Amino acid sequence: MADFAVLAFKIGFLALLWLFILFVALVIRRDMIGRRVPSSGAARSAAASPVAAPPAPTAPTPPAPTRRSRAAAGQRRRSASASPRVLAIDSGKLAGQRLQLVDTVRIGRSADCELFLDDEYVTSKHPHASLTRQADGRWLLTDLGSTNGTYVDGRRISGPTIVTPADTIQIGQTQMRLER
């Protein structure tokens, strides 16, 4: 009878141990991936104007630049006299929307962001990045410690970086640019 009690205790202990491991795995998964946010993300982005048709899904990587896009980028660089005032979203769930810029714009999936991105690749714990207007009118993009990174023209930034209308900013699967 004592052997049966010890065996029952061992099986019960193993069952509790596996339940604990499963619980820890689920907590880690939720922290890494985050919770699903209702599709009202567009309503939470400040001053974003809706588009007429819903955006089509796009690939997270931009296509190779063509001669025409390089010429347009050169034209945007030449007209760098005025400070950009709009953040235009080119791809992602908010594609086609424009955000009127204020002195500091926090971008991310947390509740205290001015631009809310409903994107699994964007951290939900804190703002992902910050876009700040400098005294000379230039814009400074800073990654705020995100795991997946913030990219300017396809390169991951490691510190505060000046961005211009000629640059493409990518956070998660969302691509955006500054406009005058």
Solvent accessible surface area in square Angstrom, and as a share of the most:
residue,aa,sasa,rsa
1,M,193,0.86
2,A,74,0.58
3,D,124,0.64
4,F,134,0.56
5,A,59,0.46
6,V,80,0.46
7,L,97,0.48
8,A,52,0.40
9,F,148,0.62
10,K,117,0.50
11,I,106,0.54
12,G,34,0.32
13,F,117,0.49
14,L,94,0.47
15,A,51,0.40
16,L,122,0.61
17,L,74,0.37
18,W,163,0.57
19,L,112,0.56
20,F,126,0.52
21,I,80,0.41
22,L,101,0.50
23,F,126,0.53
24,V,57,0.32
25,A,52,0.40
26,L,100,0.50
27,V,44,0.25
28,I,98,0.50
29,R,146,0.53
30,R,102,0.37
31,D,70,0.36
32,M,145,0.65
33,I,76,0.38
34,G,18,0.17
35,R,164,0.60
36,R,187,0.68
37,V,39,0.22
38,P,100,0.63
39,S,111,0.72
40,S,59,0.38
41,G,4,0.04
42,A,48,0.37
43,A,90,0.70
44,R,106,0.39
45,S,7,0.04
46,A,51,0.40
47,A,77,0.60
48,A,23,0.18
49,S,60,0.39
50,P,119,0.75
51,V,59,0.34
52,A,116,0.90
53,A,67,0.52
54,P,120,0.75
55,P,55,0.35
56,A,74,0.57
57,P,137,0.86
58,T,78,0.45
59,A,68,0.53
60,P,57,0.36
61,T,99,0.58
62,P,70,0.44
63,P,121,0.76
64,A,85,0.66
65,P,88,0.55
66,T,82,0.47
67,R,206,0.75
68,R,205,0.75
69,S,51,0.33
70,R,147,0.53
71,A,62,0.48
72,A,44,0.34
73,A,15,0.12
74,G,16,0.16
75,Q,102,0.45
76,R,84,0.31
77,R,147,0.54
78,R,174,0.64
79,S,54,0.35
80,A,62,0.48
81,S,115,0.74
82,A,50,0.39
83,S,32,0.21
84,P,9,0.06
85,R,143,0.52
86,V,16,0.09
87,L,0,0.00
88,A,6,0.05
89,I,4,0.02
90,D,63,0.33
91,S,10,0.06
92,G,19,0.19
93,K,126,0.53
94,L,12,0.06
95,A,15,0.11
96,G,45,0.43
97,Q,15,0.07
98,R,111,0.40
99,L,4,0.02
100,Q,102,0.46
101,L,10,0.05
102,V,82,0.47
103,D,94,0.48
104,T,59,0.34
105,V,1,0.01
106,R,88,0.32
107,I,0,0.00
108,G,0,0.00
109,R,20,0.07
110,S,12,0.08
111,A,89,0.69
112,D,79,0.41
113,C,14,0.08
114,E,47,0.21
115,L,0,0.00
116,F,3,0.01
117,L,3,0.01
118,D,28,0.15
119,D,15,0.08
120,E,80,0.36
121,Y,107,0.41
122,V,2,0.01
123,T,32,0.18
124,S,42,0.27
125,K,135,0.57
126,H,67,0.30
127,P,18,0.11
128,H,1,0.00
129,A,0,0.00
130,S,14,0.09
131,L,0,0.00
132,T,43,0.25
133,R,76,0.28
134,Q,58,0.26
135,A,119,0.92
136,D,94,0.48
137,G,17,0.16
138,R,129,0.47
139,W,1,0.00
140,L,42,0.21
141,L,0,0.00
142,T,35,0.20
143,D,33,0.17
144,L,68,0.34
145,G,64,0.61
146,S,11,0.07
147,T,116,0.68
148,N,67,0.34
149,G,1,0.01
150,T,0,0.00
151,Y,68,0.26
152,V,15,0.09
153,D,71,0.37
154,G,56,0.54
155,R,187,0.68
156,R,128,0.47
157,I,18,0.09
158,S,125,0.81
159,G,30,0.29
160,P,90,0.57
161,T,40,0.23
162,I,61,0.31
163,V,3,0.02
164,T,57,0.33
165,P,9,0.06
166,A,10,0.08
167,D,21,0.11
168,T,46,0.27
169,I,1,0.00
170,Q,27,0.12
171,I,0,0.00
172,G,14,0.14
173,Q,67,0.30
174,T,5,0.03
175,Q,19,0.08
176,M,0,0.00
177,R,64,0.23
178,L,2,0.01
179,E,34,0.15
180,R,94,0.34
